[in-house]
Amino acid sequence: MSTEKDSMLRVRLTKRQSDELDTIINELQAQMPEASVTTSSIARYALEKYVSDHIAKRDGTKIFIEINTADATEEDIKNLYDLISKLLGSQHFSGHSLSDTN
């Protein structure tokens, strides 16, 4: 799905990452057929998000916590989600659904 121009961005991706990127592009294109989803557009979005997150982390306006869930059970993840939801009260946070454990 990527164009020749986009292929330069993929040089540093592993095969698994490249395959996953193709999957993401296909999913987004299926959800928004009118949009032009490319490797470049994904890369631009990722870079913008990375920079915004870096600024927020540095300014102290967001806290980022990475939790390895490789050995977690569905119940562990549900409990963690519930705990974080209680801590944040009515605030919303972005993350994976309970079915996305990796």
C-alpha positions as CSV (number, residue, x, y, z in Angstrom):
1,M,0.0,0.0,0.0
2,S,2.9,2.4,0.5
3,T,4.2,4.4,-2.3
4,E,7.7,4.5,-3.6
5,K,8.2,7.9,-1.8
6,D,7.0,6.3,1.5
7,S,9.4,3.4,1.2
8,M,12.3,5.5,2.5
9,L,10.6,5.8,5.9
10,R,10.2,2.0,6.2
11,V,13.9,1.2,5.8
12,R,14.5,1.2,9.5
13,L,11.4,-0.8,10.4
14,T,11.6,-4.5,11.2
15,K,9.5,-6.9,9.1
16,R,7.0,-7.2,11.9
17,Q,6.8,-3.4,12.3
18,S,6.4,-3.0,8.5
19,D,3.6,-5.6,8.4
20,E,1.9,-3.9,11.4
21,L,2.1,-0.5,9.6
22,D,0.5,-2.0,6.6
23,T,-2.3,-3.4,8.8
24,I,-2.8,0.0,10.4
25,I,-3.0,1.8,7.1
26,N,-5.5,-0.8,5.8
27,E,-7.7,-0.4,8.9
28,L,-7.6,3.4,8.7
29,Q,-8.3,3.4,5.0
30,A,-11.3,1.0,5.5
31,Q,-12.7,3.3,8.3
32,M,-12.1,6.5,6.2
33,P,-12.2,5.6,2.5
34,E,-12.2,9.2,1.6
35,A,-8.9,9.8,3.3
36,S,-5.5,9.2,1.9
37,V,-3.7,7.2,4.5
38,T,-0.1,6.7,3.7
39,T,3.1,5.8,5.5
40,S,4.1,9.4,5.4
41,S,0.8,10.6,6.9
42,I,1.2,8.0,9.8
43,A,4.8,9.2,10.2
44,R,3.8,12.8,10.4
45,Y,1.1,12.1,13.0
46,A,3.5,10.0,15.0
47,L,6.2,12.7,15.0
48,E,3.6,15.4,16.0
49,K,2.3,13.2,18.8
50,Y,5.9,12.3,20.0
51,V,6.8,16.0,20.1
52,S,3.6,17.0,21.9
53,D,4.0,14.2,24.4
54,H,7.6,15.2,25.0
55,I,6.6,18.8,25.6
56,A,3.8,17.7,28.0
57,K,6.2,15.4,29.9
58,R,8.8,18.2,30.2
59,D,6.2,20.8,31.3
60,G,4.7,18.4,33.7
61,T,1.2,18.6,32.2
62,K,1.0,14.9,31.5
63,I,2.4,11.8,33.2
64,F,3.2,8.8,31.0
65,I,3.4,5.3,32.5
66,E,4.3,2.3,30.5
67,I,3.3,-1.1,31.9
68,N,4.3,-4.4,30.4
69,T,1.2,-6.6,30.2
70,A,2.9,-9.5,28.5
71,D,2.3,-11.8,31.6
72,A,-0.9,-10.1,32.8
73,T,-4.2,-11.8,32.8
74,E,-7.4,-10.3,31.5
75,E,-8.4,-9.8,35.1
76,D,-5.1,-8.1,36.0
77,I,-5.7,-5.6,33.1
78,K,-9.3,-5.0,34.1
79,N,-8.3,-4.3,37.7
80,L,-5.6,-1.9,36.6
81,Y,-8.0,-0.1,34.3
82,D,-10.5,0.1,37.1
83,L,-7.9,1.5,39.5
84,I,-6.7,4.1,37.1
85,S,-10.3,5.1,36.3
86,K,-11.0,5.6,40.0
87,L,-7.8,7.7,40.4
88,L,-8.7,9.9,37.5
89,G,-12.4,10.3,38.5
90,S,-14.4,11.6,35.7
91,Q,-11.4,12.4,33.5
92,H,-10.9,10.3,30.4
93,F,-7.7,8.7,29.3
94,S,-6.5,7.1,26.1
95,G,-5.3,3.6,26.0
96,H,-5.9,0.1,24.7
97,S,-9.1,-1.8,25.0
98,L,-9.2,-4.7,27.4
99,S,-8.7,-7.1,24.5
100,D,-5.4,-5.4,23.6
101,T,-3.1,-6.9,26.1
102,N,0.2,-6.5,24.2
